[in-house]
Amino acid sequence: MTDDAIHYRPRPTKLGHLVLKVRDIQRSLAFYTEVVGLTVSDWIGDHMVFLRCGQDHHDLALLQLPPGHRAAPEGFYPSVEHFSYRVESIAEMERITAMLVARGIEIDRGLGRHGPGANTFIVFKDPDGNNVEFYSDMTQITPDAPYEPSVWDGGTLETFDQWRLDKFVVPPPARILPLIDKDGDKE
């Protein structure tokens, strides 16, 4: 890595979106649509829903916790899976990725491009172990560019990464391994 990569400073343009882990996705969906006023953009299977209040494909996503987490002990609350910052371009995403690698910052997943929202992503750990994401190129939903929600298949690699891990700089998370083609390769 070059000295330039180590010293690169990203230029986020806004706090982008938040992914919350929830105990009951239908109950949470009703709350965020009926009480907060958000609109559904897409689903992944029946365990993740993307919501928006503006033009971005999503500014909140809800991720169903696995069975057994519903009856959490007193004082235990679902948590944030990640929060994100928007940057201007894929080129900046590539520079950020090089900087993270050069600085030895733990990368959780990426560089990739999600199916829902079509945004690029790189997710890494802050000093306390929180997942932080940079993203670019998210689908914009406007009156001139309407959008119909769909249900993405959570059992396909392209839903997680349209680039099929070709630009990943770390091994994929364990939960993604079963998606790497049922025959054991990326095709």
C-alpha positions in Angstrom: 0.0 0.0 0.0 1.1 3.5 -0.7 1.6 6.3 1.8 -1.2 8.0 0.0 -3.7 5.2 0.9 -2.7 5.3 4.6 -3.3 9.1 4.7 -6.5 9.2 2.6 -9.4 10.9 4.4 -12.9 9.9 3.2 -15.4 12.6 2.3 -18.8 11.4 3.5 -21.7 13.6 2.4 -24.4 12.4 4.9 -25.3 9.9 7.5 -27.1 7.4 5.2 -29.0 4.6 6.8 -29.3 2.4 9.8 -30.0 -1.4 10.0 -31.8 -2.4 13.2 -32.1 -6.0 14.5 -35.7 -6.5 15.6 -37.5 -9.3 17.5 -40.8 -9.2 15.5 -40.3 -7.8 12.0 -44.1 -7.5 11.3 -44.7 -5.5 14.5 -41.7 -3.3 13.8 -42.8 -2.8 10.2 -46.3 -1.7 11.4 -44.7 0.8 13.8 -42.3 2.3 11.3 -44.9 2.6 8.5 -48.0 3.5 10.6 -46.5 5.6 13.4 -43.3 7.0 11.8 -44.7 7.2 8.3 -42.0 5.3 6.3 -42.6 3.5 3.0 -41.5 0.0 2.1 -38.9 -0.2 -0.8 -38.0 -3.9 -0.8 -37.9 -7.1 1.2 -35.3 -9.9 1.4 -37.4 -13.0 1.9 -39.5 -12.4 5.0 -36.6 -11.5 7.3 -35.4 -8.1 6.2 -37.3 -5.0 5.0 -36.0 -1.8 3.5 -37.9 1.5 4.4 -37.6 5.1 3.2 -38.8 8.6 4.0 -37.2 10.3 1.0 -35.6 9.5 -2.3 -32.9 7.1 -1.1 -34.0 3.4 -1.6 -33.7 3.0 2.2 -32.7 5.0 5.2 -33.8 2.3 7.6 -33.8 -1.5 7.3 -35.2 -3.9 9.8 -33.5 -7.3 10.2 -35.4 -10.1 12.0 -33.4 -11.6 14.8 -33.2 -15.5 14.7 -35.7 -17.6 16.7 -34.9 -17.6 20.4 -34.1 -13.9 20.6 -37.8 -13.0 21.0 -37.9 -13.7 24.7 -34.8 -11.7 25.6 -34.0 -11.2 29.3 -35.0 -8.0 31.0 -32.7 -5.1 30.0 -31.6 -6.8 26.7 -32.5 -4.8 23.6 -32.1 -5.6 19.9 -29.1 -3.8 18.5 -27.8 -1.9 15.5 -26.3 -4.2 12.8 -24.6 -1.2 11.1 -24.9 2.5 10.3 -23.6 4.1 7.2 -22.2 7.1 5.5 -22.8 8.0 1.9 -19.8 8.9 -0.4 -20.0 10.2 -4.0 -18.6 7.4 -6.1 -17.3 3.9 -6.6 -13.9 5.4 -7.2 -14.0 6.9 -3.7 -15.2 3.6 -2.3 -12.1 1.9 -3.8 -9.9 4.6 -2.2 -11.6 4.1 1.2 -11.1 0.3 0.9 -7.4 0.8 0.1 -7.1 3.1 3.1 -8.8 0.6 5.5 -6.5 -2.1 4.3 -3.4 0.1 4.6 -4.4 1.1 8.2 -5.1 -2.5 9.2 -8.7 -1.7 10.2 -10.8 -4.8 10.5 -13.1 -5.2 7.5 -16.3 -7.2 8.0 -17.4 -7.4 4.4 -16.9 -5.7 1.0 -16.2 -4.2 -1.3 -19.5 -5.2 -2.9 -22.8 -4.1 -4.4 -26.0 -5.1 -2.8 -29.1 -6.3 -4.7 -31.8 -4.2 -2.8 -30.9 -0.6 -3.3 -28.0 -1.4 -5.7 -25.6 0.5 -3.5 -21.9 -0.4 -3.1 -20.7 -1.2 0.4 -17.7 -1.7 2.6 -18.4 -2.5 6.2 -15.7 -2.3 8.9 -15.3 -2.2 12.7 -14.9 1.0 14.8 -12.7 0.8 17.9 -15.7 -0.5 20.0 -16.6 -3.2 17.5 -19.6 -1.4 15.9 -20.1 -2.1 12.2 -19.7 1.1 10.1 -20.5 1.2 6.4 -19.5 3.5 3.6 -21.8 3.3 0.5 -22.4 4.9 -2.9 -24.7 4.8 -5.8 -28.0 3.9 -4.0 -31.1 3.7 -6.1 -33.1 7.0 -6.0 -36.9 6.9 -5.9 -38.6 10.0 -7.1 -41.9 11.0 -8.7 -40.1 10.9 -12.0 -38.5 7.5 -11.2 -41.2 5.5 -9.3 -40.3 2.2 -7.8 -42.3 -1.0 -7.1 -41.3 -2.9 -4.0 -40.2 -6.5 -4.6 -39.1 -9.5 -2.5 -35.5 -10.5 -3.1 -34.4 -14.1 -2.6 -32.3 -14.2 0.5 -30.9 -17.6 -0.7 -28.9 -16.1 -3.6 -25.5 -14.5 -3.6 -26.6 -11.7 -5.9 -29.0 -10.4 -3.3 -26.0 -9.9 -1.0 -23.5 -8.9 -3.6 -24.3 -8.4 -7.3 -20.5 -8.6 -8.0 -20.5 -12.1 -6.5 -17.6 -11.3 -4.1 -15.2 -10.5 -7.0 -14.2 -7.2 -5.3 -14.2 -8.5 -1.7 -10.9 -7.8 0.2 -11.7 -10.2 3.0 -13.3 -13.6 3.2 -17.1 -13.4 3.2 -18.9 -13.6 6.5 -19.8 -17.2 7.6 -23.5 -16.5 7.0 -22.8 -15.9 3.3 -20.8 -19.1 2.7 -23.9 -21.2 2.0 -24.9 -18.7 -0.8 -21.6 -19.3 -2.7 -23.3 -21.4 -5.2 -24.8 -24.6 -4.0 -22.1 -26.5 -5.9 -19.3 -24.8 -4.0 -18.0 -22.2 -6.5 -18.9 -18.7 -7.5 -19.7 -19.7 -11.2 
